[in-house]
Structures are given as structure tokens and as C-alpha cells.
């Protein structure tokens, strides 16, 4: 399950992919720039579903994008863990 900070990061990535600033997206979605900034940084604890729907609409998406993002495979996870274990103090 995605947390609110996860969702904020997803929206930030979509906004950047679209080449839009926070101000542009916030204005188009009818919200304050500060609210969008807090949400993208994972600090928007009062961020409503309605706001997320408006953001998704402005970015040309629906909320299905959240579950449709590619998740890491088992191989990806194992490779990442191996890389992390190779950078610890014992590997120096």
C-alpha cells in the first residue's frame, strides 16, 4: 500500500516528466503552491483525495497511475541488496 509521502513523490515525478513547475500545476488545480510543495515532500498530511484527483487531471492522468507504475522485480531487489552489502565497512 502506498503512503501519502509515496504518492507525493509519484506526483512530483509526473509533474517533472510533464515539464511543469509546482506553481503552474497548483494554479491549474486551484490550490496553493505551498500545499503542493508540502505534498510532494511528504508533509501534506491534510492533502485530500479531491486535491489528488485535480492534480491527476491537470497532469493528464487518473489515479490508476499509482498502481500501474512498474514495481521492482525480485532480481532488482536482490541486486540492490548485494550492492548495499558490498559498500558496508566490511568491504573496505
Secondary structure, DSSP 8 states (H G I E B T S, - for coil): ---HHHHHHHHHHHHHHTT--HHHHHHHHTS-HHHHHHHHTT--TT--HHHHHHHHHHTT--TTHHHHS----HHHHHHHHHHHHTTSGGG-
